[in-house]
């Protein structure tokens, strides 16, 4: 079991958003997506799950697109 102290995906073994950054990676930009996901591997000491990283980036992109559609 992994318990996270923040919102899902903001801490723990993948720890993408433990800062104020925003990740807007287009789903069809495989080179950039791979680079970002693979860059997290050493930081997480082998405990990160690359599949989860891709899901987090995809959801971040979808959420930001939805916010833009609402005029935010």
N, CA, C and O atoms as a MOPAC input file, in Angstrom:
PM7 MOZYME 1SCF
protein

 N      0.83400 1    -1.14500 1     0.00000 1
 C      0.00000 1     0.00000 1     0.00000 1
 C      0.90100 1     1.23600 1     0.00000 1
 O      1.94500 1     1.26700 1     0.65200 1
 N      0.47200 1     2.24500 1    -0.74300 1
 C      1.16200 1     3.52900 1    -0.73700 1
 C      0.14200 1     4.58200 1    -0.32000 1
 O     -0.91700 1     4.71000 1    -0.93500 1
 N      0.46300 1     5.32400 1     0.71300 1
 C     -0.39200 1     6.42300 1     1.16200 1
 C      0.30600 1     7.72400 1     0.80400 1
 O      1.49800 1     7.89200 1     1.05900 1
 N     -0.43800 1     8.62900 1     0.21900 1
 C      0.13500 1     9.90600 1    -0.16500 1
 C     -0.40000 1    10.99900 1     0.74000 1
 O     -1.56800 1    10.99600 1     1.12900 1
 N      0.47200 1    11.92500 1     1.06100 1
 C      0.07400 1    13.00700 1     1.96000 1
 C     -0.64600 1    14.13100 1     1.23400 1
 O     -1.31900 1    14.94600 1     1.86500 1
 N     -0.51300 1    14.18400 1    -0.07900 1
 C     -1.14000 1    15.25000 1    -0.85600 1
 C     -2.15200 1    14.68800 1    -1.82100 1
 O     -2.58900 1    13.54600 1    -1.68100 1
 N     -2.52500 1    15.48000 1    -2.79200 1
 C     -3.42700 1    15.00100 1    -3.82400 1
 C     -2.76000 1    13.86800 1    -4.58000 1
 O     -1.53300 1    13.82100 1    -4.67200 1
 N     -3.53100 1    12.98200 1    -5.10600 1
 C     -3.02300 1    11.81500 1    -5.80600 1
 C     -2.02900 1    12.21900 1    -6.88300 1
 O     -2.34600 1    13.01300 1    -7.76800 1
 N     -0.84600 1    11.67400 1    -6.80100 1
 C      0.19400 1    11.96100 1    -7.77200 1
 C      1.09700 1    13.12900 1    -7.42700 1
 O      2.01200 1    13.44500 1    -8.18700 1
 N      0.85700 1    13.78200 1    -6.28300 1
 C      1.68500 1    14.93700 1    -5.93700 1
 C      2.78600 1    14.61100 1    -4.95000 1
 O      3.62400 1    15.46300 1    -4.65700 1
 N      2.79800 1    13.40700 1    -4.44000 1
 C      3.86500 1    12.99000 1    -3.54100 1
 C      4.03700 1    11.48700 1    -3.70600 1
 O      3.49300 1    10.90600 1    -4.64500 1
 N      4.76200 1    10.86700 1    -2.83500 1
 C      4.94400 1     9.43000 1    -2.94800 1
 C      6.04700 1     9.08200 1    -3.93600 1
 O      6.88500 1     9.92800 1    -4.24800 1
 N      6.05800 1     7.85200 1    -4.43000 1
 C      7.18200 1     7.40000 1    -5.23100 1
 C      7.31400 1     8.09500 1    -6.58300 1
 O      8.41700 1     8.15300 1    -7.12700 1
 N      6.23800 1     8.61900 1    -7.13500 1
 C      6.40500 1     9.32300 1    -8.40900 1
 C      6.64000 1    10.80400 1    -8.15500 1
 O      7.51700 1    11.40800 1    -8.77200 1
 N      5.87800 1    11.37900 1    -7.27200 1
 C      6.12700 1    12.74000 1    -6.79800 1
 C      6.28700 1    13.78100 1    -7.89000 1
 O      7.27000 1    14.52300 1    -7.89100 1
 N      5.35700 1    13.85100 1    -8.80900 1
 C      5.46000 1    14.83300 1    -9.89400 1
 C      5.23400 1    16.24400 1    -9.37700 1
 O      6.05600 1    17.13500 1    -9.59400 1
 N      4.14100 1    16.43600 1    -8.70800 1
 C      3.71200 1    17.79900 1    -8.43000 1
 C      4.01200 1    18.30100 1    -7.04300 1
 O      3.24800 1    19.11700 1    -6.52700 1
 N      5.06200 1    17.87000 1    -6.41900 1
 C      5.36400 1    18.34100 1    -5.07600 1
 C      5.98600 1    19.73000 1    -5.13600 1
 O      6.89400 1    20.05600 1    -4.37300 1
 N      5.48500 1    20.52600 1    -6.04500 1
 C      5.92900 1    21.90500 1    -6.20200 1
 C      4.80000 1    22.69400 1    -6.86100 1
 O      3.67000 1    22.21000 1    -6.93000 1
 N      5.08000 1    23.86500 1    -7.33200 1
 C      4.03700 1    24.68400 1    -7.94700 1
 C      4.06800 1    24.61200 1    -9.46900 1
 O      3.42100 1    25.42100 1   -10.13400 1
 N      4.80200 1    23.66800 1   -10.02600 1
 C      4.90100 1    23.53100 1   -11.47300 1
 C      3.63600 1    22.95800 1   -12.09300 1
 O      2.83900 1    22.30100 1   -11.42400 1
 N      3.47200 1    23.21500 1   -13.35800 1
 C      2.35800 1    22.66500 1   -14.12200 1
 C      2.95200 1    21.87200 1   -15.27200 1
 O      3.87600 1    22.33200 1   -15.94400 1
 N      2.42300 1    20.69200 1   -15.49400 1
 C      2.90900 1    19.84000 1   -16.56500 1
 C      1.86600 1    19.79300 1   -17.67900 1
 O      0.77700 1    19.24700 1   -17.50500 1
 N      2.21300 1    20.36500 1   -18.80600 1
 C      1.32200 1    20.41600 1   -19.97000 1
 C      2.05300 1    19.74600 1   -21.12000 1
 O      2.65500 1    20.40300 1   -21.96900 1
 N      1.98300 1    18.42700 1   -21.12600 1
 C      2.67600 1    17.64600 1   -22.13300 1
 C      1.63200 1    17.01100 1   -23.03400 1
 O      0.80900 1    16.21500 1   -22.58300 1
 N      1.67100 1    17.36800 1   -24.30600 1
 C      0.69600 1    16.82700 1   -25.24400 1
 C      0.84100 1    15.31100 1   -25.32900 1
 O      1.95900 1    14.79900 1   -25.38800 1
 N     -0.27100 1    14.59500 1   -25.33400 1
 C     -0.22300 1    13.13600 1   -25.38900 1
 C      0.52100 1    12.58300 1   -26.60800 1
 O      1.04700 1    11.47100 1   -26.55800 1
 N      0.56700 1    13.34600 1   -27.69500 1
 C      1.24500 1    12.84500 1   -28.89100 1
 C      2.72500 1    13.24100 1   -28.95600 1
 O      3.39100 1    12.97500 1   -29.95600 1
 N      3.24100 1    13.87200 1   -27.89800 1
 C      4.65800 1    14.24400 1   -27.84400 1
 C      5.40900 1    13.16900 1   -27.05400 1
 O      5.80300 1    13.38800 1   -25.90800 1
 N      5.59700 1    12.02300 1   -27.67300 1
 C      6.17100 1    10.87800 1   -26.97200 1
 C      7.59700 1    11.12000 1   -26.50400 1
 O      7.99600 1    10.60600 1   -25.45900 1
 N      8.36600 1    11.88900 1   -27.25100 1
 C      9.75800 1    12.15100 1   -26.87000 1
 C      9.80400 1    12.91000 1   -25.54600 1
 O     10.53700 1    12.52600 1   -24.63500 1
 N      9.03000 1    13.97600 1   -25.43900 1
 C      9.02000 1    14.76700 1   -24.20400 1
 C      8.43200 1    13.96200 1   -23.04700 1
 O      8.94200 1    14.01700 1   -21.92800 1
 N      7.36100 1    13.21400 1   -23.31300 1
 C      6.73300 1    12.40200 1   -22.25900 1
 C      7.72100 1    11.37800 1   -21.71000 1
 O      7.86100 1    11.23000 1   -20.49600 1
 N      8.40500 1    10.67300 1   -22.61000 1
 C      9.37700 1     9.66900 1   -22.16800 1
 C     10.49300 1    10.30700 1   -21.35600 1
 O     10.90600 1     9.76700 1   -20.32900 1
 N     10.97900 1    11.45100 1   -21.81300 1
 C     12.07400 1    12.12600 1   -21.10600 1
 C     11.65500 1    12.50100 1   -19.68500 1
 O     12.42000 1    12.30600 1   -18.74000 1
 N     10.45400 1    13.03300 1   -19.53300 1
 C     10.00000 1    13.43700 1   -18.20000 1
 C      9.77100 1    12.24200 1   -17.28700 1
 O     10.16000 1    12.26200 1   -16.11900 1
 N      9.14500 1    11.21400 1   -17.81300 1
 C      8.88800 1    10.03600 1   -16.98400 1
 C     10.20200 1     9.35700 1   -16.58500 1
 O     10.38800 1     8.99800 1   -15.42200 1
 N     11.09400 1     9.18500 1   -17.53000 1
 C     12.36000 1     8.51100 1   -17.23100 1
 C     13.25800 1     9.33200 1   -16.30500 1
 O     14.07100 1     8.76800 1   -15.57200 1
 N     13.11900 1    10.65300 1   -16.33200 1
 C     13.91100 1    11.50800 1   -15.44600 1
 C     13.53300 1    11.29600 1   -13.98700 1
 O     14.34300 1    11.55600 1   -13.09700 1
 N     12.31400 1    10.82700 1   -13.72800 1
 C     11.86300 1    10.61100 1   -12.35200 1
 C     12.37800 1     9.30100 1   -11.77000 1
 O     12.40000 1     9.14600 1   -10.54900 1
 N     12.78200 1     8.37800 1   -12.58700 1
 C     13.20200 1     7.05600 1   -12.11000 1
 C     14.33400 1     7.11900 1   -11.08200 1
 O     14.19200 1     6.55000 1   -10.00000 1
 N     15.44800 1     7.78700 1   -11.37700 1
 C     16.54200 1     7.81500 1   -10.39200 1
 C     16.16500 1     8.55000 1    -9.10900 1
 O     16.61900 1     8.18400 1    -8.02600 1
 N     15.34600 1     9.57100 1    -9.22700 1
 C     14.94400 1    10.36200 1    -8.06300 1
 C     14.12700 1     9.51600 1    -7.08500 1
 O     14.20400 1     9.70300 1    -5.87100 1
 N     13.34700 1     8.58700 1    -7.62900 1
 C     12.48300 1     7.74500 1    -6.79800 1
 C     13.17300 1     6.45000 1    -6.36600 1
 O     12.53900 1     5.57500 1    -5.77600 1
 N     14.46600 1     6.32800 1    -6.65700 1
 C     15.24900 1     5.16300 1    -6.23000 1
 C     14.61500 1     3.84400 1    -6.68100 1
 O     14.61700 1     2.86100 1    -5.94000 1
 N     14.07400 1     3.83400 1    -7.90300 1
 C     13.49700 1     2.61800 1    -8.45500 1
 C     12.10600 1     2.27500 1    -7.96300 1
 O     11.57000 1     1.22500 1    -8.31800 1
 N     11.51200 1     3.13500 1    -7.15600 1
 C     10.18000 1     2.85600 1    -6.62000 1
 C      9.05900 1     3.44900 1    -7.45800 1
 O      7.88700 1     3.18600 1    -7.18900 1
 N      9.39000 1     4.23100 1    -8.45200 1
 C      8.34000 1     4.86400 1    -9.25000 1
 C      7.78300 1     3.88300 1   -10.27500 1
 O      8.42600 1     2.89800 1   -10.63900 1
 N      6.59000 1     4.17800 1   -10.72100 1
 C      5.90900 1     3.35900 1   -11.70700 1
 C      5.73000 1     4.19700 1   -12.97000 1
 O      4.88700 1     5.09300 1   -12.98600 1
 N      6.49500 1     3.93300 1   -14.02300 1
 C      6.39600 1     4.74500 1   -15.23000 1
 C      4.97200 1     4.81100 1   -15.79300 1
 O      4.55500 1     5.85700 1   -16.29200 1
 N      4.23200 1     3.72000 1   -15.71700 1
 C      2.85500 1     3.73600 1   -16.23200 1
 C      2.00800 1     4.76600 1   -15.48600 1
 O      1.17600 1     5.45300 1   -16.07800 1
 N      2.23500 1     4.85700 1   -14.18500 1
 C      1.50200 1     5.84400 1   -13.38900 1
 C      1.90900 1     7.25900 1   -13.79900 1
 O      1.06700 1     8.15600 1   -13.85400 1
 N      3.17400 1     7.45800 1   -14.08100 1
 C      3.65000 1     8.77100 1   -14.52600 1
 C      2.95700 1     9.21500 1   -15.79100 1
 O      2.54100 1    10.36900 1   -15.90300 1
 N      2.82900 1     8.31500 1   -16.74100 1
 C      2.13000 1     8.66100 1   -17.98500 1
 C      0.67100 1     9.01200 1   -17.70900 1
 O      0.13100 1     9.94300 1   -18.30500 1
 N      0.04300 1     8.27800 1   -16.82000 1
 C     -1.35900 1     8.56700 1   -16.47500 1
 C     -1.49700 1     9.94500 1   -15.84100 1
 O     -2.43500 1    10.68300 1   -16.14300 1
 N     -0.55900 1    10.28700 1   -14.96300 1
 C     -0.60800 1    11.59500 1   -14.30300 1
 C     -0.43300 1    12.71300 1   -15.32500 1
 O     -1.16400 1    13.70300 1   -15.29400 1
 N      0.53800 1    12.55900 1   -16.23600 1
 C      0.74400 1    13.58200 1   -17.26600 1
 C     -0.47500 1    13.69600 1   -18.17900 1
 O     -0.86200 1    14.80200 1   -18.55600 1
 N     -1.08200 1    12.56900 1   -18.53800 1
 C     -2.27200 1    12.60400 1   -19.38500 1
 C     -3.42800 1    13.31200 1   -18.69300 1
 O     -4.13600 1    14.10700 1   -19.31000 1
 N     -3.61500 1    13.01900 1   -17.40800 1
 C     -4.71300 1    13.64900 1   -16.67400 1
 C     -4.46400 1    15.14400 1   -16.47900 1
 O     -5.39100 1    15.95000 1   -16.55600 1
 N     -3.21800 1    15.50300 1   -16.22900 1
 C     -2.86200 1    16.91300 1   -16.09300 1
 C     -3.18500 1    17.66200 1   -17.38400 1
 O     -3.75500 1    18.75200 1   -17.35100 1
 N     -2.82200 1    17.07500 1   -18.51100 1
 C     -3.11100 1    17.69000 1   -19.81300 1
 C     -4.62100 1    17.83800 1   -20.00600 1
 O     -5.09400 1    18.90300 1   -20.40300 1
 N     -5.37400 1    16.77900 1   -19.72700 1
 C     -6.83000 1    16.82400 1   -19.88600 1
 C     -7.46200 1    17.88400 1   -18.98200 1
 O     -8.36100 1    18.61100 1   -19.40400 1
 N     -6.98800 1    17.96600 1   -17.74200 1
 C     -7.53900 1    18.96500 1   -16.80900 1
 C     -7.25100 1    20.39200 1   -17.27400 1
 O     -8.11600 1    21.26400 1   -17.19600 1
 N     -6.03200 1    20.62100 1   -17.75800 1
 C     -5.68900 1    21.96100 1   -18.22100 1
 C     -6.46000 1    22.33100 1   -19.48900 1
 O     -6.84000 1    23.48800 1   -19.66700 1
 N     -6.68800 1    21.37400 1   -20.35300 1
 C     -7.51000 1    21.61900 1   -21.54900 1
 C     -8.94700 1    21.95800 1   -21.13600 1
 O     -9.55700 1    22.86500 1   -21.70400 1
 N     -9.48100 1    21.24300 1   -20.16400 1
 C    -10.84600 1    21.51300 1   -19.68200 1
 C    -10.93500 1    22.90000 1   -19.04900 1
 O    -11.91700 1    23.61500 1   -19.25000 1
 N     -9.91600 1    23.27600 1   -18.29100 1
 C     -9.91000 1    24.60500 1   -17.67000 1
 C     -9.85300 1    25.69300 1   -18.74100 1
 O    -10.52700 1    26.71700 1   -18.62200 1
 N     -9.05400 1    25.47800 1   -19.78400 1
 C     -8.96100 1    26.45100 1   -20.86600 1
 C    -10.30600 1    26.58100 1   -21.58300 1
 O    -10.70200 1    27.68100 1   -21.97000 1
 N    -11.00500 1    25.46400 1   -21.75800 1
 C    -12.31400 1    25.49200 1   -22.40400 1
 C    -13.32400 1    26.27300 1   -21.58100 1
 O    -14.27600 1    26.82700 1   -22.13100 1
 N    -13.12700 1    26.32400 1   -20.26100 1
 C    -14.01400 1    27.09200 1   -19.38500 1
 C    -13.59700 1    28.55500 1   -19.28500 1
 O    -14.24800 1    29.35100 1   -18.60900 1
 N    -12.52300 1    28.89500 1   -19.95600 1
 C    -12.06900 1    30.28400 1   -19.94900 1
 C    -11.15600 1    30.63000 1   -18.79500 1
 O    -10.95000 1    31.80700 1   -18.49700 1
 N    -10.61600 1    29.63700 1   -18.15300 1
 C     -9.70000 1    29.89600 1   -17.02000 1
 C     -8.28000 1    30.03100 1   -17.50700 1
 O     -7.37000 1    30.24900 1   -16.70700 1

